[in-house]
Amino acid sequence: MSRIAKVVENAGITNYLVEIGGEMQTRGHKPDDSFWRIAIERPLPGDRAVHKVIDIKQDDSIAIMTSGTYRHYFDEQGQRYSHILDARTGKPVTHSTLSVTVLHDDPTQADAWSTALLCLGESDAIRVSNEHGVAAFIVTEEKGALIESSSNAWNTMKNIGVNRC
């Protein structure tokens, strides 16, 4: 993502939104001078609805990355197995954390953090993101309900607004 952003910037473009496969980076604002609005998808299989909207109210570059278990998975004997493998075990993530969205100035860091935090699960993800100052938004499923949690850095972001849909 950072290489694509560099190509765009080297072409003299200072306002952009680039996205590849759910990985995204913005800088500046839209052509009408409004700021970028980015949707976070509701993390449910088969559902394509907006869960939250992020308003990027800054000109500085920011990466938005979401890792989730709700798109690519299989069910076996009542257990859901994600396509994301936990490096600690070599096995698919099976806990109830559905998605982790990270905002970071470095897209590579954002991508790595969103995947690592997803592997940890909600409580450890909050603890680790708070220890490292990572802006993370986590959605977990409990008894059929979506439960949201977020890190301290997410809760205190400047020039970034998060709205419920």
N, C-alpha and C positions, 0 to 999 in steps of 0.2 A: 504494500500500500504506500509506504513512504517513497518508494522509487517512482511510482506513478504520480504522486503528488509533486515530486521533484521535477518530473518531465513537464507537468502542467505549469509549474512555477517558472521553469526555464523558458517556457514559451511566452512568458510575460503575463500569465493569467494569475491574478491575485485573489479572485473570488471564485471559489469552486466547491463542489461536492463530488467526490469520487467514491464509487462503491463497487466492490467485487465480491460476490457471494456472501453478502451480509457484513462484510468488513467495510467500514466507512471512515472517511476523513473529510472534514470541512475546513474552509478558511474563508473569512470575509462574510459576504452576504449575497442574497439572490439579486438578479438583475433589477428588480424593482426597489432595491435598497432595504428590503425586509430581511430579517435574519432567518437562518435555516431552522426548519422544524423537522425533527426526526421522530418517527414512530417506533416504539418498542412493541413488538408483537405479543399478543396474549399467548403464553406458552402452553397451549393445549393441542394435542394431536388432532388433525383434521380441521382445526379452527384457524381462520385467517383474519383475526380481528385485532384492532389496535388496543393495547393495554395502557400505554402511557405515551405522552408526547414530550419530547425534549426540545426546548427552545434554546438555540445557541445564540446568545446575545453578545457575541464578541467577534472581533476580526481575527484573532489569533487562531492558528490551526489547532484542531482537536480531533482525536480519533474516537469513534464510538464502535465498540465491539461487543457482540452478544454471543455467548456460548450456551447451547441448550441441549437437552435430552429429548425434546418433544417432537422433533422432525424425523430423525433417523434413528430407528430403534426396532427391536422385535420383542414380542411377548412369548414367553415359554413357561407353561405350567403356572400361570398367574403372576409371573415375575417379568418386569420390563427390563430389557437390557439395552443400554444406550450405545451409540457408535463411539462415544468418547471413552477412551481407556484411561484408567487411573494408573499413572506411572508407578505408584507405590506397590500395586498389586498385579499389574498387567491385565486386569480384568475390567469389563465395562462398569461404568458408574451405575449403581442400582438404588441409591438413596432417593429421597423425595425432592431434592432440589432440582427444579426444572430449567431455570435459566439464570445466568449472571451477565449483566451488562456492565461494562467498564468504560469510563471516559478517561483518557490520558493524552498527554501531548505527543507521545510516541506511539504510532500504530502497532509496532511490533510488541512493545510492552503491553499495550491494551489487549492485544490478542492473547498473549501468553498469560496475563493475569486472569482474563475471563475464563480461560480453560482450566487453569490451575485452581482457581477459586471454586469453579463448578465441581471439580473432583473432590475438593475438601468437604463439601456439604455446607449448609447454611451457618451453623454456629461457628465452626472453624474458619469459614470464609470471612465472616464478620470480624473475628478476632485478628486474623492475618491481615486483612485489608486495613484494619485500624492500626495495626503495628507498623505497616508500611506506607500509610497515607494514600491508599488506593481508593479512588471514587468508584464504589461498586453498588449495584442495585440487584437484589437477589429475590427470586420468586420461587417459593416452595409450595408443594401441594400437601395439605393436611386434611384428611377426611373429606376429600372432594372440593375443598375451598383453597383458593390461591392466597397465600400468606406472603406479604412483602416485608423485606428488611433491607436496610442500607447502611453503608459504612459512614463513619463520621465525615470523611472527606466528601462523600456524596451529598450528605446533608448540609454541608457548608460551602458548596460550590458557588463561586462568584460568576455572574454573567451567564449562568445556565439555569433555566427554569424547567421544572418537571410538572406536567399537568396530567391529571386523571382524565380519562375519556368517558 
